[in-house]
Amino acid sequence: MSDEDDRPLHLVVTLGTDHHPFARLVDWVDRWAGEHPDLRCVVQHGTAPAPRHAEGHAMLDPADIPALMGRAAVVVGHAGPGTVLDARAAGRLPVVVPRLARHGEVVDDHQVTFGRWMEGRGMALCVDDEAGLRAHLDAALADPAPYAVVVDDATPPPAVTLLGDLIDGILTR
């Protein structure tokens, strides 16, 4: 990925590695990016069509994602655990949009439950529509501070501990 773009990095969007396209979120972000051509918006779009206004990548090198997230004012993604944990490890409170089965974005609506669960614990901000996403993108443009989290390298984030406990519980069954 080229880093020659000197516009401020406002937004990083990651959709994980699921084979289901998530064109709905790419379209929402791309419309917003088209209204803000002075800002750099990087979108890892996966199998969805590439954005027209934002900088699109079918897949980002996993080694590049932490630095991109850390430099962005706001991180947006699907409501997957990896996205939430990566964003938080990079010092960002992620805005997540759950994939929906009725749009062919996922096999079931587990991301709705997970996104709301993470929001209820202060680990992410969950939005269900384009207006909610735009509100966060605009708010982060005005003041990115609420979208940053303190990274404590000495203590695992609560989500990591919780996820580890959940996995341990499954493996001991």
Residue frames relative to the residue before (quaternion, step in Angstrom):
aa qw qx qy qz dx dy dz
M 1.0000 0.0000 0.0000 0.0000 0.00 0.00 0.00
S 0.4032 -0.7164 0.5205 0.2308 3.55 -0.90 0.93
D 0.1670 -0.7810 0.5935 0.0996 3.56 -1.02 0.76
E 0.3311 0.7757 -0.4728 0.2552 3.57 1.16 0.65
D 0.5353 0.6241 -0.3991 0.4059 3.58 1.25 -0.29
D 0.1835 -0.8282 0.5230 0.0834 3.59 -0.53 1.15
R 0.4063 0.6854 -0.5006 0.3384 3.61 1.22 0.25
P 0.5812 -0.5687 0.4232 0.3997 3.62 -1.08 0.53
L 0.3867 -0.7063 0.5436 0.2369 3.58 -0.96 0.91
H 0.1260 -0.8274 0.5461 0.0369 3.55 -0.25 1.27
L 0.8452 0.1090 0.0440 0.5214 3.53 0.78 -1.05
V 0.0350 -0.7392 0.6718 0.0315 3.54 -1.11 0.84
V 0.0956 -0.7838 0.6135 0.0135 3.54 -0.88 1.05
T 0.0073 0.7818 -0.6233 0.0108 3.56 -0.86 0.97
L 0.2137 -0.8008 0.5540 0.0791 3.53 -0.95 0.94
G 0.5579 -0.6145 0.3987 0.3900 3.57 1.19 0.29
T 0.5754 -0.6059 0.4373 0.3325 3.54 -1.27 -0.35
D 0.3309 0.7509 -0.5069 0.2641 3.61 1.24 0.27
H 0.4774 -0.6987 0.4595 0.2697 3.59 -1.00 0.81
H 0.5524 0.5961 -0.4032 0.4207 3.61 1.22 -0.24
P 0.4187 -0.7039 0.5013 0.2790 3.63 -0.82 0.87
F 0.1697 -0.7629 0.6170 0.0921 3.55 -1.15 0.70
A 0.0009 -0.8595 0.5088 -0.0483 3.55 0.82 1.15
R 0.5685 0.6111 -0.3828 0.3961 3.59 1.08 -0.68
L 0.7060 0.4380 -0.2724 0.4854 3.61 0.79 -0.95
V 0.6237 0.5294 -0.3481 0.4577 3.61 0.96 -0.78
D 0.6536 0.5127 -0.3135 0.4600 3.61 0.94 -0.85
W 0.6448 0.5256 -0.3263 0.4490 3.61 0.90 -0.90
V 0.6881 0.4758 -0.2745 0.4741 3.56 0.86 -1.02
D 0.6675 0.5188 -0.3126 0.4331 3.57 0.92 -0.88
R 0.6131 0.5278 -0.3555 0.4681 3.60 1.02 -0.69
W 0.6578 0.4990 -0.3061 0.4740 3.59 0.95 -0.88
A 0.6532 0.5163 -0.3129 0.4571 3.60 0.94 -0.89
G 0.6283 0.5456 -0.3343 0.4425 3.60 1.04 -0.71
E 0.6753 0.4684 -0.2804 0.4960 3.56 1.19 -0.55
H 0.7487 0.3049 -0.1710 0.5633 3.61 1.32 -0.19
P 0.0072 0.8603 -0.5095 0.0139 3.61 0.67 1.06
D 0.5952 0.5782 -0.3560 0.4296 3.59 1.25 -0.29
L 0.6877 0.4519 -0.2678 0.5011 3.59 1.29 -0.26
R 0.3920 -0.6909 0.5525 0.2524 3.55 -1.10 0.68
C 0.0174 -0.7733 0.6326 -0.0393 3.54 -0.85 1.07
V 0.1209 -0.8011 0.5857 0.0228 3.58 -0.54 1.21
V 0.0547 -0.8106 0.5824 -0.0270 3.55 -0.75 1.12
Q 0.1845 -0.7175 0.6631 0.1071 3.55 -0.85 1.06
H 0.1237 -0.8769 0.4643 0.0119 3.57 -0.03 1.36
G 0.3654 -0.7558 0.4874 0.2403 3.61 1.18 -0.10
T 0.8091 -0.2456 0.1988 0.4954 3.57 -0.88 -0.98
A 0.4876 0.6343 -0.4460 0.4014 3.60 1.26 0.05
P 0.6172 -0.5246 0.4086 0.4205 3.61 -1.17 0.39
A 0.5616 -0.6154 0.4445 0.3291 3.55 -1.11 0.75
P 0.5130 -0.6250 0.4791 0.3416 3.59 -1.09 0.62
R 0.4457 -0.6873 0.5066 0.2689 3.58 -1.22 0.50
H 0.7694 0.3594 -0.1794 0.4967 3.59 1.03 -0.78
A 0.6922 0.4298 -0.2635 0.5165 3.57 1.02 -0.76
E 0.5533 -0.5680 0.4887 0.3639 3.54 -1.32 0.30
G 0.1087 -0.8485 0.5176 0.0172 3.57 -0.41 1.21
H 0.0267 -0.7576 0.6521 -0.0067 3.52 -1.16 0.80
A 0.4635 -0.6602 0.5003 0.3146 3.60 -0.78 0.93
M 0.7719 -0.0585 0.0521 0.6308 3.58 0.97 -0.88
L 0.2962 -0.7159 0.6036 0.1880 3.54 -1.12 0.71
D 0.5359 -0.5783 0.4924 0.3686 3.54 -1.15 0.56
P 0.4935 -0.6820 0.4434 0.3078 3.62 -0.67 1.02
A 0.6236 0.5511 -0.3426 0.4360 3.60 1.09 -0.59
D 0.6727 0.4999 -0.2920 0.4607 3.61 1.19 -0.51
I 0.5618 0.6693 -0.3751 0.3094 3.58 1.12 -0.63
P 0.6645 0.5036 -0.3518 0.4255 3.69 0.74 -0.80
A 0.6731 0.4876 -0.3087 0.4625 3.61 0.90 -0.85
L 0.6344 0.5205 -0.3343 0.4636 3.60 0.98 -0.80
M 0.6656 0.4996 -0.3049 0.4630 3.57 0.87 -0.95
G 0.6724 0.5199 -0.2957 0.4360 3.57 0.94 -0.86
R 0.6977 0.4560 -0.2656 0.4844 3.59 1.14 -0.60
A 0.6064 0.5862 -0.3501 0.4076 3.58 1.19 -0.48
A 0.5105 -0.6167 0.4987 0.3322 3.55 -1.18 0.55
V 0.8027 0.0234 0.0226 0.5954 3.58 1.06 -0.75
V 0.2046 -0.7523 0.6180 0.1014 3.55 -1.14 0.80
V 0.0790 -0.7777 0.6236 0.0029 3.54 -0.91 1.02
G 0.1514 0.7946 -0.5813 0.0880 3.55 -1.06 0.70
H 0.6282 -0.4533 0.4247 0.4685 3.48 -1.34 -0.15
A 0.5558 -0.6284 0.4293 0.3345 3.58 -1.20 0.38
G 0.2918 0.7380 -0.5431 0.2744 3.54 0.57 1.24
P 0.6101 -0.5917 0.3779 0.3672 3.60 -1.04 0.68
G 0.6402 0.5393 -0.3370 0.4310 3.59 0.95 -0.79
T 0.6445 0.5226 -0.3124 0.4625 3.56 0.97 -0.86
V 0.6672 0.4974 -0.3027 0.4646 3.58 0.88 -0.94
L 0.6967 0.4764 -0.2834 0.4553 3.59 0.82 -0.98
D 0.6443 0.5171 -0.3273 0.4586 3.61 0.96 -0.81
A 0.6617 0.5066 -0.3124 0.4560 3.59 0.89 -0.90
R 0.6820 0.4840 -0.2951 0.4621 3.57 0.86 -0.92
A 0.6373 0.5186 -0.3298 0.4650 3.59 1.01 -0.73
A 0.6796 0.4566 -0.2755 0.5038 3.59 1.21 -0.53
G 0.5925 -0.6103 0.3536 0.3892 3.59 1.27 0.11
R 0.6245 0.5373 -0.3442 0.4502 3.59 1.18 0.44
L 0.3493 -0.6717 0.6125 0.2273 3.55 -1.15 0.76
P 0.2610 -0.8232 0.4779 0.1606 3.61 -0.23 1.18
V 0.3104 -0.6654 0.6425 0.2195 3.49 -1.32 0.55
V 0.0706 -0.8254 0.5600 0.0097 3.58 -0.60 1.11
V 0.1717 -0.7390 0.6463 0.0815 3.50 -1.20 0.78
P 0.3471 -0.7618 0.5019 0.2175 3.61 -0.46 1.11
R 0.4415 -0.6340 0.5668 0.2861 3.53 -1.11 0.77
L 0.2106 -0.7916 0.5649 0.0994 3.58 -1.08 0.73
A 0.5194 -0.6593 0.4576 0.2935 3.55 -0.96 0.95
R 0.6523 0.5492 -0.3339 0.4017 3.61 0.90 -0.84
H 0.6895 0.4233 -0.2693 0.5224 3.60 1.27 -0.35
G 0.5091 -0.6636 0.4122 0.3614 3.61 1.27 0.06
E 0.4350 0.7260 -0.4278 0.3174 3.58 1.25 0.45
V 0.7732 0.0322 0.0349 0.6324 3.56 1.32 -0.42
V 0.6051 -0.5963 0.3815 0.3642 3.62 -1.19 0.36
D 0.7862 0.0063 -0.0028 0.6180 3.61 1.13 -0.57
D 0.6002 -0.6130 0.3911 0.3333 3.57 -1.24 0.12
H 0.1834 0.8173 -0.5258 0.1480 3.60 1.04 0.70
Q 0.6232 0.5557 -0.3587 0.4172 3.62 1.06 -0.58
V 0.5619 0.5703 -0.3972 0.4486 3.60 1.14 -0.46
T 0.6764 0.4874 -0.2835 0.4739 3.56 0.85 -1.01
F 0.6904 0.4840 -0.2869 0.4547 3.58 0.83 -0.98
G 0.6545 0.5228 -0.3194 0.4431 3.61 0.90 -0.88
R 0.6794 0.4715 -0.2841 0.4852 3.57 0.95 -0.86
W 0.6155 0.5447 -0.3351 0.4607 3.56 1.08 -0.74
M 0.6707 0.4817 -0.2946 0.4810 3.60 0.93 -0.89
E 0.6347 0.5196 -0.3341 0.4643 3.59 1.00 -0.73
G 0.6475 0.5365 -0.3108 0.4431 3.57 0.98 -0.82
R 0.7148 0.4022 -0.2347 0.5217 3.57 1.23 -0.44
G 0.5338 -0.6626 0.3872 0.3551 3.58 1.30 0.22
M 0.4964 0.6846 -0.4049 0.3479 3.58 1.24 0.34
A 0.7837 0.0424 -0.0030 0.6197 3.60 1.26 -0.38
L 0.3342 -0.6743 0.6078 0.2533 3.53 -1.37 0.15
C 0.1722 -0.8183 0.5454 0.0576 3.59 -0.59 1.13
V 0.0249 -0.7960 0.6048 -0.0076 3.58 -0.83 1.00
D 0.3137 -0.7844 0.5184 0.1324 3.54 -1.12 0.75
D 0.8028 0.2054 -0.1034 0.5501 3.58 1.18 -0.26
E 0.6970 -0.4887 0.3356 0.4034 3.53 -1.32 0.32
A 0.6256 0.5423 -0.3470 0.4406 3.61 0.98 -0.75
G 0.6589 0.5035 -0.3073 0.4669 3.59 0.96 -0.83
L 0.6426 0.5091 -0.3208 0.4743 3.57 1.01 -0.79
R 0.6539 0.5152 -0.3147 0.4561 3.58 0.88 -0.93
A 0.6185 0.5472 -0.3514 0.4410 3.58 0.98 -0.78
H 0.6783 0.4708 -0.2937 0.4817 3.61 0.95 -0.82
L 0.6468 0.5118 -0.3356 0.4551 3.61 0.91 -0.79
D 0.6653 0.4865 -0.2953 0.4832 3.58 0.99 -0.82
A 0.6407 0.5221 -0.3265 0.4586 3.60 0.98 -0.83
A 0.6682 0.4912 -0.3021 0.4700 3.60 0.96 -0.84
L 0.5982 0.5438 -0.3558 0.4688 3.56 1.16 -0.52
A 0.6831 0.4742 -0.2737 0.4833 3.58 1.00 -0.86
D 0.7940 -0.0836 0.1024 0.5933 3.60 0.98 -0.88
P 0.2065 -0.8241 0.5159 0.1099 3.62 -0.19 1.22
A 0.4613 0.7274 -0.4321 0.2670 3.63 1.17 -0.36
P 0.6863 0.4804 -0.3268 0.4375 3.68 0.80 -0.76
Y 0.6707 0.4864 -0.2923 0.4776 3.61 1.25 -0.28
A 0.5894 0.5260 -0.3689 0.4897 3.56 1.30 0.33
V 0.1186 -0.7616 0.6318 0.0816 3.56 -1.18 0.61
V 0.4902 -0.6358 0.5062 0.3151 3.53 -1.19 0.54
V 0.2444 -0.7606 0.5870 0.1313 3.54 -0.85 1.00
D 0.1133 -0.7765 0.6193 0.0280 3.54 -0.72 1.14
D 0.2609 -0.8124 0.5047 0.1310 3.56 -0.15 1.30
A 0.6258 0.5659 -0.3430 0.4127 3.61 1.14 -0.46
T 0.7719 0.2560 -0.1320 0.5668 3.58 1.11 -0.66
P 0.4527 -0.6747 0.4927 0.3116 3.60 -0.80 0.90
P 0.5452 -0.6036 0.4517 0.3667 3.59 -1.01 0.72
P 0.6371 -0.5565 0.3642 0.3896 3.60 -1.09 0.64
A 0.6337 0.5374 -0.3448 0.4367 3.59 1.00 -0.74
V 0.6308 0.5208 -0.3380 0.4655 3.59 1.04 -0.72
T 0.6534 0.5050 -0.3079 0.4725 3.57 0.91 -0.90
L 0.6693 0.5005 -0.2951 0.4631 3.57 0.91 -0.93
L 0.6540 0.5020 -0.3117 0.4723 3.58 0.92 -0.88
G 0.6386 0.5201 -0.3210 0.4676 3.59 1.00 -0.80
D 0.6486 0.5097 -0.3142 0.4699 3.59 0.98 -0.83
L 0.6431 0.5199 -0.3205 0.4620 3.58 1.00 -0.83
I 0.6634 0.4938 -0.3005 0.4751 3.58 0.94 -0.89
D 0.6316 0.5247 -0.3337 0.4630 3.60 0.96 -0.84
G 0.6507 0.5254 -0.3108 0.4515 3.58 0.98 -0.85
I 0.6559 0.4979 -0.3091 0.4757 3.57 0.99 -0.79
L 0.6954 0.4919 -0.2842 0.4401 3.58 0.89 -0.91
T 0.6830 0.4806 -0.3011 0.4603 3.60 1.10 -0.52
R 0.5196 0.6386 -0.4170 0.3851 3.61 1.24 -0.07
